[in-house]
Amino acid sequence: MKALVAQELTGPAGLVYTDVDAPLAGGAVIVDVGAAGVCFPDLLLTRGEYQLRLEAPFTPGLEVAGTVRSAPADSGFAVGQHVSGFTMIGGYAEQVAVAPDSLLPVPDGIDDATAVCLLGNYTTMYFALTRRGALQAGETVLVLGSAGGIGVASIQIAKALGAKVIAMVHRPDAIDFVTGLGADVVLPLADGWRQAVLDATGGRGVNMVVDPVGGDPFDDAVRVLAPEGRLLVIGFAAGGIPTVKVNRLLLRNISIVGVGWGEFARVTPGAGAEMAAGLGALVQAGLRPPPPVRYPLSDGAAALQALADGKIHGKLVLEP
C-alpha cells in the first residue's frame, strides 16, 4: 500500500510518499482510510520536537476515518462499517490498524473528512471547556489562534454551550473565515489588543481564555481575565513556553488550567466514551465543522508545509 513516511526528522521536507507493507491485524481493526486528520502534534513529530519522540522512519497520523476492512469477531465492529478513531502513528496511509477501543462508529450523514475533523481538536476542546474549564452558559470566552484547528473547535463548541466568544486573529485574511464560524467579536492580534478585549467586555475582562499559542500573547491573556477567570493552556504553537508569577493568581482569584486530553484519556477509564457522548450530543443538535482543507495523501509534504507556514484555515485532512 501507499503511505507518507517520515524518512528524516526534518519536518515536511523529510516526508516521502512511498510503498510500505500493509498492516497486520492481530487483535486490531484494519481500516481503509478515507481521510487522515493533520494536527500540530503531527508536525512536531516530523521535526522530532514532540514530547513523544519517534525515530525515523515512521508513518505519522493520529486521526483517521474510513471503512472497516477486517475486524476481530469480538471487536464490536463489522466489515464495511464507517468508523473514526485515534492511532498513535500510521494514519497517513491507505490502511491502518486501530485498537477497537480507539474507534467510534460514524453517524449516518457524516463523511470521512467531517468525521476526522471531529476527533482530536473537537474532543480536546469539549474536554477543555466542559471538564477543565467548567464553562457556563452566558460566560465570555477569548480564543487565541482562532483560525487554526483548535481555535475553530473552541469557537463552535463554546457557542454551542451558550457562551459569548471573542476571537483573536493573527492574519488579516482569516477575519472573514472566523466571523463565519459564529464568533461574536473578531479582533486582530495587534498592538493594543488587550485594551480592545477589555473594551469589548465593558472593562470586565473575559471568564475564560483558550490559549493554544503560548509565547508573547500569554501575559496579556492573563491580564484580560475577569475575577475567577480561567486560562486554558492547550499548547505552544508560537514556540515559547510562558511562565507566570503565581502571586497574580492569588491576588486576582484567577486560574491557569492545563489541558492534556491524551494523557487524561490514557489514565481515566471511560473518559473517551464520556467525551464522545457529550460531543455527540452537540453534533446531534446540529454542530458541524467547517469544510476542511483537503490534500491528496500523495501531496502530504506540501500540506504539512502549508500548515507550518500558517496558510491553513481550520482543519487539514489528507485523502488517499
KEVEXRO-987349 format. One record per residue (C-alpha): z, y, x; residue in one letter. Coordinates in steps of 0.25 Angstrom, whole numbers, padded with zeros to 4 digits. Each point is the difference from the previous one (the first is absolute). Layout:
N
       Z       Y       X   resn
       Z       Y       X      A
...
***
This chain:
320
       Z       Y       X   resn
    0000    0000    0000      M
   -0001    0015    0004      K
    0012    0008    0004      A
    0004    0013    0006      L
    0008   -0003    0013      V
    0008    0009    0009      A
   -0005   -0005    0013      Q
    0008    0011    0007      E
    0011    0009   -0003      L
   -0008    0013    0001      T
    0000    0004   -0015      G
   -0013   -0001   -0008      P
   -0009   -0001    0012      A
    0006   -0014    0003      G
   -0004   -0006   -0013      L
   -0012   -0009    0000      V
   -0007   -0006   -0012      Y
   -0002   -0015    0004      T
    0001   -0015   -0004      D
    0013   -0007   -0001      V
    0006   -0013   -0005      D
    0003    0000   -0015      A
    0015   -0001   -0003      P
    0007   -0013   -0002      L
    0007   -0002   -0013      A
    0013   -0007    0004      G
    0009    0004   -0011      G
   -0007    0013   -0002      A
   -0010    0005   -0011      V
   -0014    0003    0006      I
   -0005    0013   -0006      V
   -0015    0004    0001      D
    0002    0015    0003      V
   -0006    0010   -0009      G
    0007    0012    0006      A
    0009    0002    0011      A
    0009    0012    0000      G
    0001    0009    0012      V
    0013    0007    0003      C
    0006    0008    0011      F
    0008   -0012    0006      P
   -0013   -0007    0002      D
   -0005    0012    0008      L
    0013    0000    0008      L
   -0001   -0015    0003      L
   -0014    0001    0006      T
    0006    0010    0009      R
    0012   -0008    0004      G
    0009    0011   -0006      E
    0006   -0007   -0012      Y
    0014   -0005    0001      Q
   -0006   -0014   -0001      L
   -0009   -0002    0012      R
   -0011   -0010   -0001      L
   -0007   -0005    0013      E
   -0015    0001   -0001      A
   -0009   -0007   -0005      P
    0005    0000   -0015      F
   -0006    0004   -0014      T
    0007    0011   -0006      P
    0002    0002   -0015      G
    0013    0000   -0008      L
   -0005    0002   -0014      E
   -0011   -0009   -0007      V
   -0005   -0002   -0014      A
   -0010   -0011   -0004      G
   -0003   -0014   -0006      T
    0008   -0012    0002      V
   -0009   -0010    0008      R
    0011   -0011    0001      S
    0015   -0001   -0003      A
    0011   -0010    0001      P
    0003   -0008   -0013      A
    0014    0006   -0001      D
   -0004    0015    0004      S
   -0002    0005   -0014      G
   -0014    0005    0003      F
   -0013   -0006   -0004      A
   -0014   -0001    0006      V
   -0008    0012   -0005      G
    0012    0009   -0003      Q
    0000    0014    0004      H
    0012    0004    0009      V
    0005    0010    0009      S
    0011    0000    0011      G
    0005    0002    0013      F
   -0003   -0007    0013      T
    0006    0005    0013      M
   -0014   -0001    0007      I
   -0013   -0006   -0003      G
   -0005    0008   -0012      G
   -0012    0006    0007      Y
   -0008   -0013   -0003      A
   -0008   -0007   -0010      E
    0011   -0010   -0002      Q
    0015    0001    0002      V
    0012   -0010   -0001      A
    0011    0006   -0008      V
    0014   -0005   -0003      A
    0001   -0003   -0015      P
    0013    0009   -0001      D
   -0008    0012    0005      S
   -0011   -0001   -0010      L
    0000    0006   -0014      L
   -0010   -0002   -0012      P
   -0009    0011   -0002      V
    0000    0005   -0015      P
   -0013    0000   -0008      D
   -0009    0012    0002      G
    0005    0003    0014      I
   -0011   -0002    0011      D
    0003   -0004    0014      D
    0000    0014    0006      A
    0009    0005   -0010      T
    0010   -0011    0001      A
    0001    0001    0015      V
    0003    0015   -0002      C
    0012   -0004   -0008      L
    0006   -0008    0011      L
    0006    0007    0012      G
    0000    0015   -0003      N
    0004   -0002   -0014      Y
    0010   -0010    0001      T
    0007    0008    0012      T
    0000    0012   -0008      M
    0005   -0006   -0013      Y
    0011   -0006    0008      F
    0002    0013    0007      A
    0001    0009   -0012      L
    0008   -0009   -0009      T
    0009   -0009    0009      R
    0002    0009    0012      R
   -0002    0014   -0006      G
    0006   -0003   -0014      A
   -0010    0010   -0006      L
    0003    0005   -0014      Q
   -0010    0006   -0010      A
   -0001    0015    0001      G
    0003    0001    0015      E
   -0009    0006    0010      T
   -0007   -0008    0011      V
   -0006    0007    0012      L
   -0011   -0010    0006      V
   -0004    0003    0015      L
   -0013   -0007    0004      G
   -0005    0000   -0014      S
   -0014   -0004    0002      A
    0003   -0012    0007      G
    0003   -0014   -0006      G
    0015    0002    0000      I
   -0002    0014   -0006      G
   -0009   -0004   -0011      V
    0009   -0011   -0004      A
    0012    0009    0000      S
   -0006    0010   -0009      I
   -0005   -0010   -0010      Q
    0013   -0008   -0001      I
    0009    0013    0000      A
   -0009    0005   -0011      K
    0001   -0013   -0008      A
    0015    0000    0001      L
    0001    0014   -0006      G
    0002    0009    0013      A
   -0007    0013    0003      K
   -0008   -0001    0013      V
   -0003    0011    0011      I
   -0010   -0006    0010      A
   -0003    0005    0014      M
   -0014   -0001    0006      V
   -0003    0002    0014      H
   -0015    0000   -0002      R
   -0006    0010   -0009      P
   -0011   -0009   -0004      D
    0010   -0009   -0007      A
    0006    0010   -0009      I
   -0010   -0004   -0012      D
    0003   -0014    0002      F
    0015    0001    0000      V
   -0001    0009   -0012      T
   -0008   -0010   -0007      G
    0012   -0010    0002      L
    0009    0008   -0010      G
    0008    0008    0010      A
    0007    0012   -0007      D
   -0001    0009    0012      V
   -0009   -0002    0013      V
    0003    0008    0012      L
   -0006    0001    0014      P
    0009   -0005    0011      L
   -0002    0013    0008      A
    0010    0011    0005      D
    0009    0004   -0010      G
   -0001   -0013   -0008      W
    0016   -0001   -0001      R
    0000    0013   -0008      Q
   -0011   -0004   -0009      A
    0007   -0012   -0004      V
    0013    0008   -0003      L
   -0008    0010   -0008      D
   -0006   -0012   -0008      A
    0014   -0004   -0003      T
    0006    0013   -0004      G
    0007    0000    0014      G
    0008   -0013   -0004      R
   -0008   -0010    0009      G
   -0004   -0014   -0003      V
    0008   -0012   -0004      N
   -0008   -0009    0009      M
   -0009    0000    0012      V
   -0010   -0011    0003      V
   -0003    0000    0015      D
   -0010   -0009    0006      P
   -0003    0010    0010      V
    0012    0003    0009      G
   -0003    0010    0012      G
    0001    0015   -0002      D
    0001    0001   -0015      P
    0013   -0008   -0001      F
    0010    0011    0003      D
   -0006    0009   -0011      D
   -0001   -0012   -0009      A
    0015   -0002    0001      V
    0002    0015   -0002      R
   -0007    0000   -0014      V
    0009   -0011   -0006      L
    0009    0005   -0011      A
    0014   -0004    0000      P
    0001   -0015   -0002      E
   -0014   -0001    0004      G
   -0006   -0013    0008      R
   -0010    0000    0010      L
   -0007   -0014    0001      L
   -0004   -0004    0014      V
   -0013   -0008   -0002      I
   -0007    0001    0014      G
   -0004    0009    0011      F
   -0015    0002   -0001      A
    0001    0013    0008      A
    0005   -0008    0012      G
    0014    0006    0002      G
    0013   -0006   -0005      I
    0009    0011   -0004      P
    0015    0002    0001      T
    0009    0007   -0009      V
    0014    0006    0002      K
    0009   -0007   -0009      V
    0009    0012   -0003      N
   -0012    0005   -0008      R
    0001   -0012   -0009      L
    0015    0002   -0002      L
    0000    0015   -0003      L
   -0012   -0001   -0010      R
    0003   -0013   -0006      N
   -0013   -0006    0003      I
   -0005   -0013    0004      S
   -0010   -0006    0010      I
   -0004   -0014   -0005      V
   -0008   -0010    0008      G
   -0011   -0008   -0007      V
   -0004   -0013    0006      G
   -0006   -0009   -0011      W
   -0005   -0011    0008      G
    0014   -0003    0007      E
    0007    0002   -0014      F
   -0009   -0010   -0006      A
    0002   -0010    0012      R
    0015    0000   -0002      V
    0001    0002   -0015      T
   -0003   -0012   -0009      P
   -0008    0004   -0012      G
   -0003    0014    0005      A
   -0015   -0002   -0001      G
    0001   -0005   -0014      A
    0009    0011   -0004      E
   -0009    0011    0005      M
   -0013   -0007   -0005      A
    0006    0000   -0014      A
    0004    0014    0001      G
   -0014    0005    0005      L
   -0007   -0010   -0009      G
    0006    0007   -0012      A
   -0005    0014    0005      L
   -0014   -0007    0001      V
    0001   -0006   -0014      Q
    0003    0015   -0004      A
   -0013    0005    0006      G
    0003    0003    0015      L
   -0013   -0002    0008      R
   -0002    0003    0014      P
   -0012    0010    0003      P
   -0013   -0007    0005      P
    0002   -0005    0014      P
   -0008    0004    0012      V
   -0009   -0013    0002      R
   -0006   -0005    0013      Y
   -0006   -0013    0003      P
    0008   -0009    0009      L
   -0011    0000    0010      S
    0002    0015    0001      D
    0015   -0002    0002      G
    0002    0007    0013      A
   -0007    0013   -0005      A
    0009   -0001   -0012      A
    0013    0000    0008      L
   -0005    0011    0009      Q
   -0003    0008   -0013      A
    0015   -0003   -0004      L
    0005    0004    0014      A
   -0008    0013   -0001      D
    0006    0004   -0013      G
   -0013   -0001   -0008      K
    0005   -0009   -0010      I
    0005    0005   -0014      H
    0008   -0011   -0007      G
   -0001   -0015    0003      K
   -0010   -0006    0010      L
   -0005   -0014   -0003      V
   -0009   -0010    0007      L
   -0009   -0009   -0008      E
   -0006   -0013    0007      P
***
